[in-house]
Amino acid sequence: MGILKRALGLAAATATLMALAAAPGFSAGSPSMNLSFFNGGGGNAHWAANQSVVELTLSGASSYAGFDLHHVATALPAEEPTFSAPSYQAGSPRWVIELSSGSYLFGYPDHTWNVEACSGIRGGAPMTYDQAVAALSADGCTGDVTDVFVVADASQPVPAVDNVSDVQYDGVTLTAQ
């Protein structure tokens, strides 16, 4: 489990697993990509009734909720990971991609990205996914993907409900099965 999620207190994570289509780059015998929901501080994450939207609910200043992808390829995706969240505000919800170098990529539904590189470089002007990956590479801070998740937190005004849909990672569209 990544450092960032431990800091969020994910020991109390809920473990609802939903199957996804097999991710590109895996052999036929590899496990299919799947996800689990996590939450804390009064947050909640679950499939909405129609099972095409993940609902992330925040009730207070310490709330967080999200979903973690499992069995993802170790290489960064060639295509930008994306999702829709009509109520997106103040950096929440967002993608977090953790690398073995200690670097992070943070992606937002408006298709902007930021990096926290192993070299200590942080943030800066929002950039495209390709620019963020190139920035990590230029700093020598690439590595294997060790964790991928989407999280909503109280960086936005709370209470809040974020309806996350159209989630795509590494060419796979997330759906409940």
N, C-alpha and C positions, 0 to 999 in steps of 0.2 A: 504494500500500500504506500502511496506516495507521501512525501513530507507535507505537501500542501493539504491533503485531505486529513492527515493526522492532526494538523493544526486546527482543522474544522471540527474535530471531535467525532470522526466517523466510526468510532467504536460502537456507537449506537445506531449504525446504519441499518436500514431495512433491506432485506435481500429478496426482492421480488424479481425473478428472472423471466425474461421474455426472449424468445428465439428470434434471430434475424437471419437473413440469407447469408450464405458463406461469403466471407470477404475475399476480394481479389488478392492474389499472392500466396494463398494457402494451398497446400496439396489437398487432394481429394479426401485424405484421412484426417485432416485438421478439424478441430471443433469449429462449429459455426459461431460467428460473432453473436454475442448476446449482451444484455444489459441488466443492471440492478439499480433500483432506486435507493437514494440515501437522503437523510434529513436530520435536522437537529434544531434545538432552540425554539421549538414550536413550529418548525417548517414541515411541509408534507409534499411528497412527490408520488404521483400515480398516473396511470392511464385515465384519461377522461372517458366518459361513458361510451363514446363512439369509437374508442381505441385507435384513433388516428392522431390524437393530440396528447402530449404529456403535460399534465397540470402541475405546476410548481407553486405552492402556496406559502407565503411568508406572513407570520402573524405579529412579529415584533423585531426589535432592534438586533437581537442575536440569532434570528431565524436564518436558516439556509436549507435548500432542497435542490436535488439534482438527480442525474443518472450517470452511471459509470459504464463505459463500454468494455467488454471483455473479449479476449481472443482476437485482438486487432494485430495487424502486421507490425513488425518492428520498424519498418521504414516509414518515414513521413509520407502521407498520402500525396500523390501527384496532383490530384484535384483538391481544391479548397473545400474543407469541411464547411457545411452550411446548415442553417436552420432559420425558421421564421418565428418571431415573437413580437406580435403587434404592440405589446405594452412595454417593450424594451426601454429602459432608462438607466442612466448613470453606470453603465458597464454591467448590467445585470438583466437577463442571464447572459452567460458567455461560455465559449469553449475553453477548456484548459487542456493542453497537450504537454505532458511532462516527458523530458528526455533524460537518458542515462547520464548525460553531461552535467545535469543539474539545471539545465535551461528549461524555460517554459514558453509556450506560444499561447496567447490569449486572443480568441476570435469572437467577433460580435455579429449580430444579425444584419448589421448594415454593411457587411463585408470588409470591415476594417480589422486590422490585427495589430498587436503589440507584442514585444518580446521581453523576457527577462533572461539575459544571456549568462552563461557560466562565467564570463569575463567581468560581470558586474554591471554591464550596460543594461539600463532599464528604460522601458517606455519610449519616449520620444514621440514624434509625430505619428499619427495613425498611418498604417501602410497596408498594402495588399498582402495576401497570403504569400505570394511568390517573393515579394520584397522581404517579408519577415523571415522566410526560410533562407533567403540569400544573406540576410544580415547575420543570422546564426552561423552560417557557413563561413562568412568572411571573418568572424571572430573565433573560428575554430571550435564552436560550441554545439555542433550537431552531435547526434548519438542515436541510439535506439529509442523508439517510443516505448515508455514504460507505463504510462497511464493516460487515459483519455476520458474526460467527463465534461458534462454541461452542468453548470451550477448557477442558481439564482441566490442572491443574498440581500441583506438590508443596506447595500450601497444605494439602492433605490428606495423611495418612500414606501413605508409599510403602514398598514397591511397591504399586501399585493398578491395578485394571482397572475402568473405568467403562463400563457398557453403556448407551448413550444410544439411546432409542427414542421413538416417538410424537412426532417433531419436527414442529412446525407453525410456519410463518412467513408472515404476510400472507395467511392463509386457505389456504395450500398445505401439504399433508402431504408430508413428505420420504419418498421411497421410491427404492430402487435400480431401475433399468430396464435 
